[in-house]
Amino acid sequence: MKNTSTERLEFQDLGFPLLMNAWWNGGNQKGIYEQNVGRHSFVGKDGSYIYWQRPNGVGPFLVMVPNAGTSLEFKNKARYNEGPFAEQDPSWEGVVEYFIHSKNISVERATKTAKYLPATSLILEPGAERTYGFTFRWAADYANLRNVLYDAGVVDAVSLPGMVVPQDTKATLAVRAKGGIQQVGGESGKNITVTARGTRKGYTLYDLAFPGLGAHQVTVRYDNGRQSVLQYYSVKPIEELVTAHATFLATKQQARTARGYNGAYLQWDMSRRKQITWDDYRGGGWKEWMAGGSDDLGLAPAAFLSEKNVSAPNQNEVASLDYYIEHFLLGYLQGRTENGTRTYQVYRWYDGQDGTPKDQGVWRAYNYVHIANTYLNLYKIAKRYPHITTRLTATEYLLMGYRTLEAKSRRSLSPLRSGTPLTIWA
């Protein structure tokens, strides 16, 4: 960048789009997993980097690292209906732009894109110039990516157990840089505790403690003035979160209605503070996902709630699970019969048709495992806790889990005959 004018110039935004081969290949699974790439990035000033890998995880990875004097502070993405390179579900995430300076765009996109670093601009006097640059490198695999960052002069940071840390747990941060680590410090006013723990295998170690909830920044200063800003998030102790989430599921997210999705655990609209139901879903299409009964979105809540009650039983939560099984699973999602006998096959999802679904598909194999695990957990609860009232016996839950997996296997290439002898280890 060079100012060839006689006026002082300010460049408020300096960014660039990156169009890689990430437009999913028309539903061709082999093409997607072996030829397309997925993007990963870290935006944290001088320590920023971006890399692309094939969805199958096989290397090499293409890594983009900033040269000395170049840093990133903001990331933007073209969302739905925002131009020819906008996000298109499910084939394209939308063109992503990275910004060296973002004084204007960060304000303009405040409601669309997260921002946690200060926005800067570039001011050039007449005749002044500034050079920015990036280098592309290859990493053989994810483990080798760390060495690529180090060799490029970018700080290599590893945090255990992660970047989301319970209040009663310390995080261990291991950092190294070619130019050396000068300091690791917490964000001012957050009472972050940073304790040096020596070195190990070339890394400098620190213990981090976050007494307050929410986002916390930790800045690594290295290589004589360069900075890498890491963003942690402090949450309540895990036991409290699990208990609170279980209570919320049972009391707030379960549908109690005359509709076919009665008993399902629905998504929760944080802005309106209410369940997202079939009748008032404001997103247009895809109601099948939002009204429950499809793999992770609709069936995982029950699997979680039942797993929690295996370790910490609660009568109201178990009653909620029984209501879910009686009304939504047996009353709808697994309501298919042949010759008057329940097949335990699983309809793909609630499709808006009360009673027998119009959508008769039962091939969605990843639905079955959530339901089978829910039955298995109810079996454990009924067997371990005689003081907890359940609608069915332990053996009945176990049988339903078996029948669900048997029904799943009948949808596979190597079907299990319905007459296969049943052995239960109770």
N, C-alpha and C positions, 0 to 999 in steps of 0.2 A: 504494500500500500504506500503510494507516494503522493504527496500534495504538490501538484505542479502549478497550482493557482497562486494568486497573491493574497488570498484570504485564509483565515484560520478556519479549518474544517473539523466538524465533529461527526464521526461515524457511530451512530447510536447502535446499529445492529450490524453484526458481521457473522453470517452463518452460511451453511452450505448443506444441500441435500445429498443423500447417499442412496442411489438406486442400485441395489444389488439384485441378484437373481432370487428374489423372495416372493414372487407371485406364484402361489401354489399351482402346480402343473395340472390344471383342469381335472382334478380328481384322480389323476394317475398316481397311485400310491408309490410305485417304484420311482417315478420321476420326482415326487415330492421328497422322499426320504433319502434319495441318493444324489439328486442333482440340484434341488433348491437349497437355500441356506436360511438359517434363522439368525437374527441379530441379537447381540447382547452388548450392553454398554454400561460404563460407569462414568458419570459426569461429576467431577470433584476437583476442579481447578487443574493444577499441573499434573496431578496423578490420574487424570482421565485416560480412558482407553476404550476402544470398541473392537469387538471381534465377531466373526461370522463362522458358523459351523453348519454342516449338513444335519438335518433332523435325526439321522440315524446315529449321530455321535461320533462317527468315524472321522479321524483327522485326514489331512491337516486343517487347522483353523487359520483364517486370514485375520491378522491382528493389525490394528491401526493405532499408532502411539504418537503423542505430540512431541515435537522437537523442543529443545530448551527455549524458553521464552514464549511458548504457546500453551494455552490452557483452554478448557471448556467450562462454561458456567450455566448453560441452559439447553434444554432439548424440547423440540416442538414436533407435532405430528399432525398430518392432514386427516381430519376426522370425516365422518360421513358427510357427503354432499359438499365437500370443500375442494372443488376443483377436480381436474382429470386424474390426479394421483391420490384421490381420497381413499380412505379405508373402505374395503369391500369385503363383507363377511361372506364366506369364510376364506377367501382366497388371498387377501392382501391386507396387511396391517396399516397401510397408508404410508406415504413417503415421510421419512423422518429427517429433520434438520437439526444440526448441532451448531451451537453459537459460541464464538469466542467473545463477542460482546452482545449484550441483549437489553440495553436500556429501554428501548421502545417495545420490542416484541414481548418481553416478559410482562409488561403492563397490559398490552393488547390481548394477550392470551391468558390472562390471570384466571379466568373461569374455566379454561380448557386444559391447562397443563400445570403440573406441580412445579413449584419454584422454592428452592431453599438456600440458594447462594445469592449474594449481592449482585445486582446488575451493574455492569460497567459500560463505558463507551470509550472510543479511541479519539483523541484530539491530536491533530497534526497541524503544526505551524507551517507557513509557506516554505516549501522546499524540504520539509521533513519527511521521513519515510519510516516504515515499520514492516518487518518481515515475519510472517508466520509460516509454520510448516509441520507436516506430519509424515511419518514413515510407515510403509506397509511391510510387515514381516510375516513369516510363517511359523506357526507352532504345531508341533507334531500331534499333540493332544492337550487335554486340559492341564495335566501335570506340567507339561513343558511350557504352557502359557506363562506360568510364574517366572520361569527363567528368561523368557522373551522380554517380559516387562522389566526385569532387573537389568538385563543386558542393554536395554534401550534407555536406561537411566530413569525409568519411571519407578516410583515406590511400589514395592510388592507387599501387600497387606493381607494377612489372614486373621480372621476373627473367630474364636470358638467360645460358646457354641454357635454363635451367629451374630447377626446385627440387631435382632429383637431379643431383648434381655429382661427377664423378670427382675423386679426390684430386689428380691432376696438372693439374687445370683450375680456373681461377677463374671465379666467377659475377659478372656485373655486375648490380647492383641499382639500379634507377631509381625514386625515390619523390618524390611531391609531395603537399602538403596545403594546404588553404586557410589554415590557421592556422600554416603553416610547419613545416619539419622541424628539430627540435632536436638529435636524436642517433640514430645507428644503432649498436647494440652487439651483440656475440655473447654467447652463453650462458656463464656463469662456469664455469671449469674445463675448457673444451673447446678452448682455444688457437685460437679462431677469429680470423682476421686480417681486420679491416675497414679498408679504405683509401679515404679520400675522393678523388674524381676530378673535383670541380668540378660545374658545372651545364650542362645542355643542354636547350633547348626547354622550360624550366620545370621540369625534373626535376633533383633532386640525385642524383649518381651515386656509387656505391661499388663497389669490388672486394672480393669475399669469397673467402676460402680456408679449406678445412676439412681439416686434416691427419689427423684421426681418422675412423674409419668410423662409420656409423650416423646417428641423428637429431641434428640441431643446431638450436637456436632462435636466431633473430635478431630483436631487438626494435627496432621503429621508434618513437621518441618524437616526438610532434608536437602541435601546437596546445595548448601550455602544459599538459602533463601527460597527454594521451591516449596510449594505446599500441596498437600492432598487432604481434602476435607471428607471425612467419613461421617455418614449419618446413621446414628443408632436410634432405636426406638425402645423406650422403657415401658414395660407392662406390669400389671399386678402379678403376684405369684401364680404359678400354673394351677395349683389346686383351686384358688379363688376363681380363675378364669373358667376352668372346666365346670365348676359348680354353677357359676352364674350363667354360662351358656346353656347348660342342661335345663336350668330353671326357666330360662327365657324360651327355649324351644317348647317345653311342655305347656307353658302358660300363655305364650303370645303367638307362636307360629303355627299351632295346630288348627286346621280348619274344623269348625263345628258348624255344619251346614247341611241342607237337604240335597245339595248337589252331589254329583258322582265322586268328587274328590274329598268328600267328608272323611276326616281323620288324617288327611295328608299333612305333612309338614311343609308349609309354604315359605316362600321368600319374604323378607321383611323390608319394607320401604322406609329407610331411615328419614327421608325428608318429610314424608306424610305420617310417619309413626303408625303404620298399619300393615296388615298382610297384603301381599300382592295376589289378588284372586283372579279367577278367570273373567269375572264380570266387570272388574274395574281396572284391568291391566291396561296401562296407557301407552304401551310401547308398540302397539299395532299387532304384528304377527308374533310367532313363536310363543303363543300362549301355552302350548303343550309343555314347554320347559318350565315356565313360571308357575303353572298350576300344579306342579308336583308329578312324581312318578317317572322320572327319567334319571337313571344312573346317579352321578355325583350331585346334581342340583336338587333332585327330589327325593332320592332314596338314602343318600349318605347321612342326613340328619338322624334318621332312626337308627342307623348302624352306630353312629356316635353315641346317641343317648343310651342305647342298650349296652354298649361297651362300658360306658361310665357307670352304669348301675351294676355291672358285674363286680366292680371294686367298691362302689359306694352306693348301695341300694337306697332308693327313696320311693315310698309307696305311691305318691302322686305321679311320679315319673313313670313307674312301671304300669300304672293304670292308663297313662297316656299312650304308652306303647301298645298295650292290649287293645285300646280303642282304635289305634292306627291299623293293627293287624286285622281286627274284626271288620272294620268298616271299609278301609281303603284297600288293603291287600286282598283279603278274602271276599269282600263285598264288591270289589271292582277290578283291581289290577290283576289278580289271579282268579278271576271269576269264570274263566273259560272252562267248559265241560264238554266231554265226549261220552255219549251213551249214558248221560246222567251222572257221570263221575268227574270230579274236579281233576283237571290235568296238571295243575300247578304251573302251567306256562304263564309267562308274564307279558301282558300287553305292553307295547312300547312306552306308552304314557297316557295320561288322561287327555282325551282329545275333544272335550267339550260335550260329548254325548253321554247323558246320564243313563244308567243301565248298561246295556251291551254297547261297547264302543263301536263306532263306525270304522275306526282303524283297527283291523284285526291282526296287525303284525305282532309276532311274538319272537322275532329273531334277535332282538337286541340283547346279546349275550351278557354284556357287562351290567345289565340291570339285575340279573339273577344273583350275582355274588353278594350284592348289598343286602338283598332280602334274606338269603340263606344265612348270612352272618348275623342278621337281626334275630332270626329264629334260634340260631345256636346260642346267642347270648341270653335269650329268654330261657332257654333250657338250663343254662348255668345258674341263672338267677333263681329259678324255681327249685333247682336241686340244692343250692347252697344255703338259701335263706328261707327256712320254713315259716318265719314270722312275716314274710312278705306275701301278700295275697296276689295270685295270678289267675287269669281266666282259665288257663289250660294247665295240664300237668307237664312236668319236665319232659316226659317221653313224647307227648303230643307235639311239643315245640320241636323236638329233635327230629321226629318223623316228617314234619312239614319242611324243615330244612333239607332233609334228605330228598324229599319229593321235588323240591324246588331245583336242586342240583341235578336230579335225575331228568327233570323236564328240560333243563339247560342242555344236558348231554344229548338229548334227542334232537336238538337243533344243530348239533355239530356234524362233522364229516364222518365220525365214527360213533354212531348212536348207541346208547346203552338201552338194551331191551327193557321194556317196562316190567317184564317178568323176572328181572335179575334178582336173585336172592338178596334179602336185606339182613345185614348184621349190624346191630347197634351196640356199641360199647358204652353202656351207661354207668 
